[in-house]
């Protein structure tokens, strides 16, 4: 069982940066693949990025490639999402998610993840 708590959201101007954190409680965090997803009002929850348990493998949505970067600190049970060059269309509630993946797999489909945080709001003003 893993509990996830996101933080770091807020209001930022277009072109600015934010770093989101996702703190995990529970055992064996370093065996979990982690994902970030986001959901804007009236839209489906969409994939943002994913990182393997070791941090060696990452994958990003086309809309976030080159602007967003995921990292993790397994000693702190925390995964990060560094968001740069933010755009108004990045406005959404951002969720982190976890799935047991000791072999290094990652997933882009939200239905593959077993544990979710409560989300943190990111608002980008134009």
C-alpha positions as CSV (number, residue, x, y, z in Angstrom):
1,X,0.0,0.0,0.0
2,X,1.3,3.4,-0.9
3,X,-0.1,6.8,0.0
4,X,0.8,9.8,-2.2
5,X,0.7,13.5,-1.4
6,X,1.4,16.1,-4.0
7,X,2.6,19.6,-3.2
8,X,4.1,22.6,-5.0
9,X,1.2,23.8,-7.1
10,X,0.2,27.4,-7.4
11,X,-0.3,30.4,-9.7
12,X,2.4,31.3,-12.1
13,X,2.7,33.5,-15.1
14,X,3.2,32.1,-18.6
15,X,6.8,31.3,-19.2
16,X,7.5,30.7,-15.5
17,X,8.4,27.5,-13.7
18,X,7.1,25.4,-10.9
19,X,8.4,22.2,-9.2
20,X,5.8,19.7,-8.0
21,X,6.7,17.1,-5.4
22,X,5.0,13.8,-4.6
23,X,5.8,12.3,-1.3
24,X,5.1,8.6,-0.8
25,X,4.6,6.7,2.4
26,X,4.7,3.0,2.7
27,X,7.4,0.5,2.0
28,X,9.5,-0.3,-1.0
29,X,9.0,3.0,-2.8
30,X,12.1,2.2,-4.9
31,X,10.2,-0.6,-6.5
32,X,7.4,1.6,-7.9
33,X,7.1,3.3,-11.3
34,X,5.7,6.8,-10.8
35,X,3.6,8.8,-13.2
36,X,2.3,12.4,-13.4
37,X,-1.1,13.1,-14.9
38,X,-3.2,16.2,-15.1
39,X,-6.8,17.0,-15.5
40,X,-8.3,20.3,-16.7
41,X,-11.9,21.2,-16.1
42,X,-14.2,19.3,-18.5
43,X,-11.4,17.2,-19.9
44,X,-10.1,13.7,-19.4
45,X,-7.1,13.0,-17.1
46,X,-4.1,12.9,-19.4
47,X,-0.6,11.6,-19.2
48,X,2.2,14.0,-18.4
49,X,5.3,11.8,-17.7
50,X,6.5,8.7,-16.1
51,X,9.7,7.5,-14.4
52,X,11.0,4.0,-13.6
53,X,11.9,2.9,-10.1
54,X,15.6,3.6,-10.7
55,X,15.1,6.9,-12.5
56,X,17.0,5.6,-15.5
57,X,14.0,5.6,-17.8
58,X,11.6,8.5,-18.3
59,X,8.9,9.1,-20.9
60,X,6.9,12.3,-21.5
61,X,3.8,13.4,-23.3
62,X,4.5,15.2,-26.6
63,X,3.0,18.4,-25.1
64,X,5.5,18.4,-22.2
65,X,8.7,17.1,-23.8
66,X,11.6,19.6,-23.5
67,X,9.7,21.6,-20.9
68,X,9.0,19.2,-18.1
69,X,11.4,16.9,-16.3
70,X,10.8,14.1,-13.8
71,X,13.2,13.0,-11.2
72,X,13.1,11.0,-8.0
73,X,14.9,10.6,-4.7
74,X,14.3,7.1,-3.4
75,X,16.0,7.9,-0.1
76,X,13.3,10.6,0.5
77,X,10.5,8.6,-1.1
78,X,9.8,11.6,-3.3
79,X,9.3,12.1,-7.0
80,X,9.5,15.5,-8.6
81,X,8.1,17.2,-11.7
82,X,10.0,20.3,-12.8
83,X,7.9,22.4,-15.1
84,X,9.5,25.1,-17.2
85,X,8.2,27.4,-19.9
86,X,4.7,27.0,-18.6
87,X,1.8,27.8,-20.8
88,X,-1.9,28.7,-20.0
89,X,-2.9,25.3,-21.4
90,X,-0.8,23.6,-18.7
91,X,-3.4,24.8,-16.2
92,X,-4.9,21.7,-14.5
93,X,-4.9,19.6,-11.4
94,X,-1.8,17.5,-11.3
95,X,-1.8,14.0,-9.9
96,X,1.0,11.6,-9.1
97,X,0.4,7.9,-9.4
98,X,2.3,4.7,-8.5
99,X,2.5,1.2,-9.7
100,X,4.6,-1.7,-8.5
101,X,7.3,-2.2,-11.1
102,X,10.6,-3.8,-9.9
103,X,11.7,-4.7,-13.4
104,X,11.8,-1.1,-14.5
105,X,8.6,-0.9,-16.5
106,X,6.8,2.4,-17.0
107,X,3.3,3.2,-18.3
108,X,1.5,6.1,-20.0
109,X,-2.0,4.8,-19.5
110,X,-3.7,6.1,-16.3
111,X,-5.6,2.8,-15.9
112,X,-2.3,1.0,-15.3
113,X,-1.6,2.8,-12.0
114,X,-2.9,1.5,-8.7
115,X,-2.3,4.4,-6.3
116,X,-3.1,8.1,-6.7
117,X,-2.6,11.3,-4.8
118,X,-5.3,13.9,-4.2
119,X,-3.8,16.3,-6.7
120,X,-2.4,19.8,-6.6
121,X,-3.7,22.8,-8.7
122,X,-1.4,24.5,-11.2
123,X,-2.7,27.7,-12.8
124,X,-0.8,29.5,-15.5
125,X,-1.9,33.0,-16.3
126,X,-1.4,34.6,-19.7
